Amino acid sequence: MMNYLTIRNFTRGILPAAALLLFSCKKTFEVLPETTLDESQMYRNIYDADAAIIGIYGKLETLAEQYVVLNELRGDLITVTENADTSLQQLNEHAVVAGNKYADPRSFYQVIFNCNDVLKNLGVMLEDKKITQADYNARYSDIGALRSWLYLQLGIHFGEVPYITTAPENVNDIKNSAAYPRVPFATLLQQLIAFTEQLPVLDIYPSGSSLVTTVDGYATQKFFINRLCVLGDLYLWNGDYRKAATTYRAVMETGANSTNTDEQFNTYKIRYADVANNNDLAVGYIRYREQDLQSLINNAAQGWKSMFIRSQDALWNEEWIWVLPFSKSFAPENPFINLFAADGGSYLLKPSRAVIRNWNSQVQNNGFPFDARKLFSIDTSSGRPVVMKYSYNYSLLTPLEKTGNWFLYRAAQVHLHYAEAANRDGEGKVAWALLNQGIATAYDNASVTDKTNLQQTFEPAPYNFDGRYGTAPYFRGPWHRNGGIRGRAYLTPLSTGLQQQAEALEEAIVNESALELAFEGNRWPDLLRIALRKNDASFLAEKVGTKLQLEGNAHASEVKARLLNKANWYLPFNW
């Protein structure tokens, strides 16, 4: 039943126990094979508890393809190729019928019921003194936050869903709406917030935890969901903007107490470009050759593109918050090669003309009329546009080695969500600063040498940023390296007038998310969240309709009209 995460020899006994974990839900999903241990032989010690955690994340990885397909194909940045099957075509045209393999809530519930089982048994272990309170708190919080994230995904795509915190005796009982009533999305959000707020520990696993190690070249710290990101997203969806901003800010300050100054100033802060050496995650050119397109930094070790290719080094850790790796040696196989690759895969999905047009409408600081993130996100050299973010480590020379990553959360996403919340909380200038070229630039006066009373927001928390970068007197504020989302992308800043135009700035933030986070699983949630907030069906319908129109889809007008009805924003909940 289970497919395993790539954590061979994670800790003594952990994978054998993980292999047994999901069989503890045998009443729900299948009969327990005679060759496995039953539940009484599990959950004996901290290693079994860790095995249970790893088992959950192993099962979670089987959702990677469904997650990306649902969150991207239903939006406007990805479209189908001529190779796409009926299920993908239905999602692209928002005409899903029963039997669509991607629009199946059961796969999410399988992981949720496993979470429920682990949460229950962690409680039993604590009661029986098999684990300490601290070990229980950390692991319960991890799986609890993951379950909340899974339910958020279900709410986004299905609208009304059963909120179940136990493992049913028979999975088909869920069809009984009287026993398991479906909860409206708005109500689900409130229930998820109430639960997630009460988790014992909202910080990530500490460095001394037995779950934090390095195995097969992977640092396991980033395998596990960031609990504050989940809570921040729940607040954002629920319209609790100050709480959302406060929670995201805590993530943005992850490195604040580090004794390493680079970690203090760089971690999750969207650092400005290193113009001298290009050792950064920014769009950049060789110094003094900025007018030469051939000098654009475009390799696996430097610049913006490298964040999707490089190993887990210091620069990687500045950006990535939650990533699950796929190994050549263990199941599940990386699904993104088959989904996106034109050579070596089935090439089922491709970048839309809408996203390419959007990248081409931007202007770089050197005057070049396109967004260089296009060149790093897709490849058009073969005449067929190909999504590349998931495929950079794949080679036709070793076609069976489909290594890669499922990219789930990174610093740019936190900054964009924070900016969205800040804008709605009346802090348009702060949001504009983080969206464009950073705190120091937005709050500076170039004609004044003394920066003591400049380059900082002078706002109460969570909007109190200090980006001072002064020489007379010398001072370095904790946010002095913040370069902003568009600044890091080497793009011209958006109009300062947006600072006083909340709805226009919001649309600019969501558009920047499309440029920065394309294909990473954020687009449909972004469109849905803003459409719900604005109570404006046309916001969502126009973007999807335009995508189809640009692709020459004969059903474009029909789909646009369908999406003007909010009932059609959600998939049918077929069990």
C-alpha positions in Angstrom: 0.0 0.0 0.0 2.7 2.5 1.0 5.2 4.2 -1.1 8.2 5.4 0.8 10.0 8.7 1.2 13.7 8.7 0.2 15.1 8.3 3.7 17.0 5.1 3.7 18.7 4.2 7.0 17.0 7.3 8.5 17.5 5.9 12.0 17.7 2.4 13.2 14.4 0.6 12.6 12.6 3.5 11.2 11.7 2.3 7.8 10.6 -1.2 8.9 8.2 0.5 11.3 7.1 3.0 8.7 6.2 0.1 6.4 3.8 -1.1 9.1 2.3 2.3 9.9 -0.3 2.4 7.2 -1.4 -1.1 7.9 -2.7 0.1 11.2 -5.6 1.6 9.2 -6.5 -1.8 7.8 -10.1 -1.5 8.8 -10.3 1.5 6.6 -8.4 0.6 3.5 -7.3 -3.1 3.3 -6.8 -6.4 5.1 -3.6 -6.7 7.1 -1.3 -9.1 5.4 -0.1 -12.0 7.6 3.5 -11.0 7.2 3.2 -7.7 8.9 3.1 -6.7 12.5 -0.2 -5.6 14.0 -0.8 -2.4 15.9 0.1 -3.9 19.3 3.7 -4.4 18.0 4.0 -0.8 16.9 4.5 2.5 18.7 6.9 1.0 21.2 9.4 3.8 21.5 10.7 7.1 20.0 12.0 5.3 16.9 8.6 3.9 16.2 7.1 7.4 16.6 9.6 8.7 14.1 8.8 5.9 11.8 5.2 6.9 11.9 6.1 10.4 11.0 8.2 9.3 8.1 5.4 6.9 7.0 3.0 9.8 6.7 5.4 11.9 4.6 6.1 8.8 2.4 2.4 8.6 1.7 2.1 12.3 1.2 4.6 12.2 -1.7 2.1 10.1 -3.7 0.0 13.3 -3.9 2.6 15.4 -5.7 1.3 15.0 -9.2 -2.3 15.5 -8.1 -1.4 18.6 -6.1 0.5 20.3 -9.0 -2.1 19.4 -11.6 -5.1 20.6 -9.6 -3.4 23.8 -8.4 -1.9 24.8 -11.8 -4.0 23.3 -14.6 -7.2 24.8 -13.2 -5.5 28.2 -13.3 -4.1 30.2 -16.2 -0.4 29.4 -16.3 -0.4 25.8 -17.6 -2.4 24.1 -20.3 -2.7 20.7 -21.9 -0.7 19.3 -24.8 -2.0 17.1 -27.6 -0.9 14.1 -25.4 -3.1 15.0 -22.5 -5.7 12.4 -21.5 -9.4 13.1 -20.8 -8.9 13.8 -17.1 -6.4 16.6 -17.8 -8.6 18.0 -20.6 -11.6 18.1 -18.3 -9.6 20.0 -15.6 -8.3 22.5 -18.2 -11.8 23.3 -19.3 -13.5 23.1 -15.9 -15.8 20.3 -17.0 -14.9 17.5 -14.6 -17.1 14.4 -14.4 -17.1 11.4 -12.1 -14.1 9.2 -12.6 -11.6 11.9 -13.2 -8.5 10.5 -11.6 -7.1 13.9 -10.5 -10.4 15.1 -9.0 -10.5 12.3 -6.5 -10.7 13.4 -2.8 -10.0 9.8 -1.6 -6.2 10.1 -2.0 -6.1 13.1 0.3 -8.3 11.4 2.8 -6.0 8.3 2.9 -3.2 10.5 4.1 -5.6 12.3 6.5 -6.8 9.1 8.1 -3.2 8.0 8.5 -2.6 11.3 10.2 -5.5 10.7 12.5 -4.2 7.3 13.4 -0.7 8.6 14.2 -2.2 11.5 16.3 -4.2 9.0 18.3 -1.3 6.6 18.9 1.1 9.4 19.9 -1.4 10.2 22.6 -1.3 6.6 23.7 2.4 6.5 23.7 2.5 9.7 25.9 0.0 8.2 28.3 2.1 5.0 28.6 5.3 7.0 29.1 6.9 5.6 25.9 7.8 9.1 24.7 8.4 12.4 26.6 6.1 15.3 26.6 8.5 17.3 24.4 8.8 14.5 21.9 5.0 14.2 21.8 4.5 17.9 21.4 6.8 18.2 18.4 5.5 15.2 16.6 1.8 15.8 17.3 2.2 19.4 16.1 3.9 18.3 12.9 1.3 15.8 11.9 -1.5 18.1 13.1 -0.3 20.9 10.9 0.1 18.6 8.0 -3.5 17.4 8.4 -4.7 21.1 8.4 -2.8 21.7 5.2 -4.4 18.7 3.6 -7.8 19.9 4.6 -7.0 23.3 3.2 -6.3 21.7 -0.1 -9.6 19.8 0.0 -11.5 23.0 0.8 -9.8 24.9 -2.1 -10.7 22.3 -4.6 -14.0 20.7 -3.4 -15.6 23.5 -1.3 -17.7 21.5 1.0 -15.9 18.4 2.5 -16.3 16.2 5.6 -14.0 17.3 8.4 -13.0 14.0 10.0 -10.5 13.7 12.9 -10.8 9.9 13.4 -10.2 6.9 11.1 -13.6 5.6 10.0 -14.3 1.9 10.4 -15.3 1.8 6.7 -14.1 4.4 4.3 -17.3 4.2 2.3 -19.3 5.4 5.3 -18.2 8.9 4.2 -20.8 8.7 1.5 -23.4 8.9 4.4 -23.8 12.7 4.6 -25.8 12.3 7.8 -22.9 10.6 9.6 -20.2 12.7 8.0 -21.7 16.0 7.0 -19.9 18.2 4.5 -18.6 21.4 6.0 -18.6 24.6 3.9 -15.2 26.0 3.1 -15.6 29.1 5.3 -16.6 26.9 8.3 -13.8 24.5 7.6 -11.3 27.4 7.7 -12.5 28.4 11.1 -12.3 24.8 12.4 -8.8 24.4 11.0 -7.6 27.7 12.6 -9.0 26.7 16.0 -7.2 23.4 15.8 -3.9 24.7 14.4 -3.7 27.6 16.8 -3.8 25.1 19.7 -0.9 22.9 18.5 1.7 22.5 21.3 4.6 23.7 19.2 4.4 25.9 16.1 8.2 26.0 15.5 10.0 23.5 13.3 11.8 20.5 14.8 14.8 21.7 16.8 18.3 20.7 15.6 18.7 18.1 18.3 15.6 16.1 17.3 16.1 12.6 16.1 14.2 13.5 13.0 16.7 16.1 11.9 19.7 14.6 10.2 21.3 14.2 6.8 20.7 11.0 4.8 21.7 10.2 1.2 22.8 13.9 0.8 19.4 15.3 1.9 19.1 17.5 5.0 15.8 16.3 6.5 14.9 19.6 8.3 13.1 20.9 5.2 11.2 17.6 4.6 8.7 18.6 7.3 5.9 21.1 6.9 6.4 24.6 8.3 3.6 24.9 10.9 3.7 28.7 10.9 3.3 28.8 7.1 0.2 26.7 7.4 -1.3 28.9 10.1 -0.5 32.0 8.2 -2.2 30.7 5.1 -5.3 29.7 7.1 -5.5 33.3 8.5 -5.0 34.8 5.0 -7.8 32.7 3.6 -10.0 33.6 6.5 -9.4 37.3 6.2 -7.5 37.6 9.5 -4.9 39.9 7.9 -3.1 41.2 11.0 -2.7 37.6 12.3 -1.6 36.4 8.9 1.1 39.1 8.7 2.3 38.4 12.2 2.6 34.7 11.5 4.4 35.1 8.2 6.7 37.7 9.8 7.8 35.0 12.3 8.8 32.8 9.4 10.6 35.7 7.8 12.6 36.2 11.0 13.7 32.5 11.2 17.4 33.5 11.1 17.2 36.5 13.4 18.7 34.8 16.4 21.5 33.0 14.6 25.1 33.6 15.5 25.9 33.5 11.8 25.5 37.0 10.4 24.7 35.7 6.9 21.9 33.6 8.3 20.6 36.6 10.2 20.5 38.9 7.2 19.7 36.4 4.5 17.4 33.6 5.7 14.0 34.0 4.1 14.6 37.7 3.5 14.9 37.8 -0.3 18.5 39.0 -0.4 19.6 41.5 -3.0 21.8 40.5 -5.9 25.6 39.9 -5.4 26.6 42.1 -8.4 30.3 41.4 -8.0 30.3 37.6 -8.0 26.7 36.6 -8.7 26.7 34.1 -5.9 23.0 34.6 -5.2 19.5 33.6 -6.2 18.8 36.7 -8.2 18.5 37.5 -11.9 21.8 39.2 -12.8 24.4 39.9 -15.4 28.1 39.9 -15.4 29.2 43.2 -13.9 29.6 46.1 -16.3 28.1 44.0 -19.1 24.5 44.5 -18.1 23.5 45.6 -21.7 24.8 42.3 -23.1 22.1 39.6 -23.0 24.8 37.0 -23.4 26.2 37.9 -20.0 22.9 36.9 -18.2 23.8 34.5 -15.4 22.3 31.2 -16.4 23.8 28.2 -14.8 23.3 25.6 -12.1 25.4 27.3 -9.4 24.6 31.0 -9.6 21.5 33.2 -10.0 17.7 32.7 -9.8 17.6 29.5 -11.8 20.0 27.8 -9.5 17.5 27.6 -6.7 15.8 24.7 -8.6 19.0 22.9 -9.3 21.6 23.4 -6.6 22.2 21.1 -3.7 21.1 22.0 -0.1 23.8 24.6 0.5 23.6 27.9 2.3 22.0 29.7 -0.6 19.4 26.9 -1.0 18.5 27.3 2.7 18.0 31.0 2.3 15.0 30.3 0.0 13.5 26.9 0.6 11.2 26.2 3.5 9.5 22.9 2.5 10.8 20.5 -0.1 10.3 16.8 -0.6 12.9 15.0 -2.7 12.4 12.1 -5.2 15.1 9.5 -5.3 16.2 7.3 -8.1 16.4 4.4 -5.7 13.0 4.5 -3.9 9.3 4.8 -4.7 7.4 6.9 -5.4 9.0 7.8 -8.7 9.2 11.5 -9.6 6.0 12.1 -11.5 7.0 15.5 -13.0 9.3 14.1 -15.6 6.4 12.2 -17.2 4.1 15.1 -16.8 6.3 17.9 -18.2 9.3 16.6 -20.1 9.2 16.6 -23.9 12.1 14.2 -24.1 12.0 11.3 -21.7 8.5 12.1 -20.5 4.9 12.0 -21.9 4.8 15.8 -22.2 1.2 16.1 -21.0 1.2 19.7 -19.8 3.0 22.9 -21.0 3.3 26.5 -20.1 0.3 28.6 -21.3 0.6 31.4 -23.8 -0.9 33.6 -21.1 2.1 33.1 -18.7 4.6 33.6 -21.6 2.8 36.8 -22.6 2.9 38.0 -19.0 6.7 37.4 -18.7 7.2 39.2 -22.0 5.3 42.2 -20.8 7.8 43.0 -18.0 10.8 45.3 -18.3 14.2 44.7 -16.8 16.3 47.5 -15.2 18.6 47.4 -18.2 15.7 48.0 -20.5 15.3 44.5 -21.9 11.6 43.9 -22.5 11.0 40.6 -20.8 11.2 38.9 -17.5 14.3 36.7 -17.3 12.5 34.3 -15.0 10.8 33.1 -18.2 14.1 31.8 -19.5 14.7 30.0 -16.2 11.2 28.5 -15.8 10.6 27.2 -19.3 12.5 26.0 -22.3 11.5 26.7 -25.9 14.6 25.6 -27.7 12.9 22.5 -29.2 10.0 24.5 -30.5 7.8 23.1 -27.8 7.4 25.1 -24.6 8.5 22.9 -21.6 8.1 23.5 -17.9 11.7 23.2 -16.5 11.5 23.9 -12.8 11.1 20.2 -12.0 13.3 18.7 -14.6 16.7 20.4 -14.3 18.3 17.4 -12.6 17.0 14.9 -15.1 19.2 13.7 -18.0 18.4 11.5 -21.0 21.9 10.0 -20.5 20.5 8.4 -17.3 16.8 8.1 -18.1 15.9 5.9 -15.2 17.3 8.2 -12.7 14.4 10.5 -12.2 15.6 12.5 -9.3 14.1 15.8 -8.4 12.0 17.7 -5.9 8.4 18.5 -5.0 8.7 22.2 -4.3 6.1 23.1 -1.7 7.0 26.4 0.1 9.7 29.0 -0.2 10.6 32.5 1.0 9.2 34.3 -2.0 5.8 32.8 -1.3 5.9 34.0 2.3 6.8 37.5 1.2 4.0 37.6 -1.4 1.5 36.3 1.1 2.8 38.7 3.8 2.5 41.6 1.3 -1.1 40.5 0.4 -2.0 40.5 4.1 -0.3 43.8 4.9 -2.0 45.5 2.0 -5.4 44.4 3.2 -4.4 45.6 6.7 -3.8 49.1 5.5 -0.1 48.8 5.1 0.2 49.4 1.4 3.7 51.0 1.5 5.2 48.0 3.4 3.5 45.6 0.9 4.8 47.7 -2.0 8.3 47.7 -0.6 8.6 44.0 -0.3 7.0 43.5 -3.7 9.4 45.8 -5.4 13.0 46.6 -4.4 13.0 46.1 -0.7 12.7 48.1 2.5 15.8 50.2 2.3 15.0 51.5 -1.2 11.3 52.2 -0.5 12.0 54.1 2.7 15.1 56.0 1.6 16.0 59.5 0.5 19.0 59.3 -1.7 19.9 62.9 -1.1 20.4 62.4 2.6 23.6 60.8 3.7 22.7 60.1 7.4 20.3 57.2 7.3 19.6 57.2 11.0 16.0 58.2 10.5 15.5 56.6 7.0 15.4 53.1 5.5 13.0 51.8 8.2 9.2 51.7 8.4 8.7 53.2 11.9 5.5 51.0 12.1 4.4 48.8 15.0 4.8 45.0 14.7 4.4 43.1 12.5 5.3 46.0 10.1 8.4 47.2 11.9 11.2 46.7 9.4 14.7 48.2 9.7 16.6 48.2 6.5 19.3 50.8 7.3 22.5 50.6 5.3 24.4 53.7 6.4 28.0 54.7 6.2 28.1 57.9 8.2 27.2 56.8 10.8 27.8 53.2 10.0 24.8 51.0 10.6 23.4 47.7 9.3 19.7 47.0 10.1 18.5 43.4 10.1 16.7 43.9 6.8 19.4 45.9 5.0 19.9 43.1 2.4 16.3 42.8 1.5 16.0 43.4 -2.2 12.3 42.8 -2.8 10.7 40.3 -5.2 11.0 42.4 -8.3 14.3 43.8 -7.3 15.8 40.3 -7.0 14.3 39.6 -10.5 16.0 42.7 -11.9 12.7 44.2 -12.9 11.7 47.9 -12.8 9.5 48.8 -9.8 5.8 49.2 -10.1 4.2 52.6 -9.7 4.4 54.1 -6.2 0.8 55.1 -6.7 -0.2 51.5 -6.0 0.6 52.1 -2.3 -2.7 53.9 -1.9 -4.7 51.6 -4.2 -5.4 48.5 -2.2 -7.2 46.5 -4.9 -4.8 47.4 -7.7 -1.9 46.6 -5.4 -3.5 43.3 -4.5 -3.8 42.4 -8.2 -0.1 43.4 -8.7 0.9 41.1 -5.9 -1.0 38.1 -7.3 0.4 38.8 -10.8 3.9 38.8 -9.3 3.1 35.5 -7.8 2.4 34.2 -11.3 5.7 35.5 -12.5 7.8 34.2 -9.6 6.0 31.0 -8.5 4.7 29.7 -11.8 4.0 25.9 -11.9 4.8 25.5 -8.2 1.2 24.8 -7.1 0.0 28.3 -6.1 -2.0 29.7 -9.0 -5.5 28.3 -8.6 -5.4 29.0 -4.8 -4.3 32.6 -5.5 -7.1 33.2 -8.1 -9.8 31.6 -5.9 -8.7 33.4 -2.7 -8.8 36.8 -4.4 -12.1 36.1 -6.2 -13.7 35.1 -2.9 -12.4 38.2 -1.2 -13.5 40.5 -3.9 -16.8 38.6 -4.3 -16.0 39.0 -8.0 -16.4 35.9 -10.2 -15.1 37.8 -13.2 -11.6 38.1 -11.7 -11.2 34.3 -11.9 -13.3 33.7 -15.0 -11.5 36.3 -17.1 -8.0 34.8 -16.4 -9.0 31.2 -17.2 -11.0 32.3 -20.2 -8.2 34.3 -21.6 -5.8 31.4 -21.2 -8.1 29.2 -23.3 -8.7 31.9 -25.8 -5.0 32.4 -26.4 -4.6 28.7 -26.9 -7.3 28.7 -29.5 -9.6 26.5 -27.4 -13.0 26.4 -28.9 -14.7 26.2 -25.5 -13.0 29.4 -24.1 -16.2 31.5 -24.0 -18.2 28.5 -22.6 -15.7 28.0 -19.8 -15.5 31.7 -18.9 -19.3 31.8 -18.7 -19.3 28.6 -16.5 -16.8 30.2 -14.1 -19.0 33.3 -13.6 -21.1 30.9 -11.5 -19.3 30.4 -8.2 -20.8 26.9 -7.8 -18.5 25.8 -10.7 -15.4 26.9 -8.9 -15.3 23.6 -7.0 -14.9 20.1 -8.1 -17.7 17.5 -7.6 -17.1 15.6 -4.4 -17.3 12.1 -5.8 -16.4 9.2 -3.6 
